[in-house]
Amino acid sequence: MKDSRKGESLWSEWDGYGFHHKLDDNSIVYYTYDHVDLEHEVVRRALASCIQRDGVVSSLGEAYKLIDSASITQGYAGEVDGNYYLTICDEYGSTSYEDEVTSILHITFVEVHSF
């Protein structure tokens, strides 16, 4: 049976279109499907583990510090013209370029500093 608790899904590094960095251009952006609360320990632990596995930091403690200073955004994304890479859109499926996305997804973005 699939675990239905939000935030335990996989976090991935954002490789889609339309994300505007808030911290700096060298920051790393992670995302997960759904709007999740980073105050929940299970969500923080899943993201911290991902950050450590990706080699951004060497310990979970360092990963938690990055999360504490992160920029967190909840938004939407979807596919444009069948493109595999997601594009950020508004809740109605419109991008900043007036494209329409299909299959609008709720997304939580976490932007962390890179070293």
C-alpha positions as CSV (number, residue, x, y, z in Angstrom):
1,M,0.0,0.0,0.0
2,K,1.3,3.4,-1.0
3,D,2.1,5.8,1.9
4,S,-0.3,8.7,1.5
5,R,1.4,11.2,3.9
6,K,2.3,14.3,2.0
7,G,6.0,15.1,1.7
8,E,7.3,11.6,1.7
9,S,7.2,11.6,-2.1
10,L,10.5,12.0,-3.8
11,W,12.1,15.4,-4.0
12,S,14.0,16.2,-7.2
13,E,16.1,19.0,-8.5
14,W,14.0,21.3,-10.7
15,D,14.9,21.0,-14.4
16,G,11.8,22.6,-15.8
17,Y,11.1,26.1,-17.1
18,G,9.9,29.3,-15.6
19,F,11.4,29.3,-12.1
20,H,12.7,32.7,-11.1
21,H,15.4,32.4,-8.5
22,K,14.9,34.4,-5.3
23,L,18.2,33.7,-3.5
24,D,20.8,33.8,-6.3
25,D,21.4,32.4,-9.7
26,N,23.6,29.6,-8.3
27,S,21.0,28.3,-5.8
28,I,19.6,24.8,-6.2
29,V,15.9,24.4,-6.5
30,Y,14.2,21.2,-5.3
31,Y,10.5,20.4,-5.9
32,T,7.9,17.8,-5.0
33,Y,4.4,17.2,-6.2
34,D,1.6,18.7,-4.1
35,H,1.6,21.6,-1.7
36,V,3.5,20.4,1.4
37,D,4.3,22.0,4.7
38,L,8.0,22.2,5.5
39,E,7.2,22.4,9.2
40,H,6.3,18.7,9.2
41,E,9.3,16.7,10.3
42,V,8.6,13.9,7.7
43,V,8.7,16.5,4.9
44,R,11.9,18.1,6.2
45,R,13.6,14.7,6.7
46,A,12.8,13.6,3.1
47,L,14.1,16.8,1.7
48,A,17.2,16.8,3.9
49,S,18.0,13.3,2.9
50,C,17.7,14.2,-0.8
51,I,20.0,17.2,-0.4
52,Q,22.6,15.0,1.4
53,R,22.3,12.2,-1.2
54,D,22.8,14.8,-4.0
55,G,26.1,15.7,-2.4
56,V,25.2,19.4,-1.8
57,V,26.3,18.9,1.9
58,S,27.9,16.0,3.7
59,S,25.6,15.7,6.7
60,L,21.9,15.8,7.5
61,G,22.6,18.6,10.0
62,E,24.0,20.8,7.2
63,A,21.0,19.9,5.0
64,Y,18.6,21.0,7.8
65,K,20.5,24.3,8.0
66,L,20.0,24.9,4.3
67,I,16.3,24.1,4.6
68,D,16.0,26.6,7.5
69,S,17.4,29.4,5.3
70,A,15.6,28.3,2.1
71,S,13.1,30.1,0.0
72,I,9.9,28.1,-0.1
73,T,7.3,28.6,-2.8
74,Q,4.0,26.8,-3.5
75,G,2.9,27.0,-7.1
76,Y,1.8,25.1,-10.2
77,A,3.3,23.5,-13.2
78,G,2.4,21.4,-16.2
79,E,3.4,20.3,-19.6
80,V,3.4,22.6,-22.6
81,D,2.7,21.0,-26.0
82,G,3.7,17.6,-24.7
83,N,7.1,18.7,-23.6
84,Y,8.4,16.3,-20.9
85,Y,9.9,19.2,-18.8
86,L,7.5,21.0,-16.6
87,T,6.7,24.7,-17.0
88,I,5.6,26.9,-14.1
89,C,2.1,28.3,-14.6
90,D,-0.7,29.9,-12.5
91,E,-3.5,28.0,-11.0
92,Y,-5.4,28.3,-14.2
93,G,-2.7,26.7,-16.4
94,S,-1.3,29.9,-18.0
95,T,2.4,30.6,-18.2
96,S,4.1,33.9,-18.2
97,Y,4.4,33.5,-22.0
98,E,0.7,33.0,-22.3
99,D,1.2,29.3,-23.1
100,E,-1.4,26.9,-21.8
101,V,-0.2,23.8,-19.8
102,T,-1.9,20.5,-19.6
103,S,-2.4,18.5,-16.4
104,I,-1.9,21.3,-13.9
105,L,0.1,20.0,-10.9
106,H,0.5,21.4,-7.4
107,I,4.2,21.9,-6.7
108,T,6.2,22.9,-3.7
109,F,9.6,24.5,-4.6
110,V,12.5,24.8,-2.1
111,E,15.4,27.0,-3.2
112,V,18.6,26.4,-1.2
113,H,22.0,28.1,-1.3
114,S,24.8,26.1,-3.0
115,F,28.4,26.2,-1.9
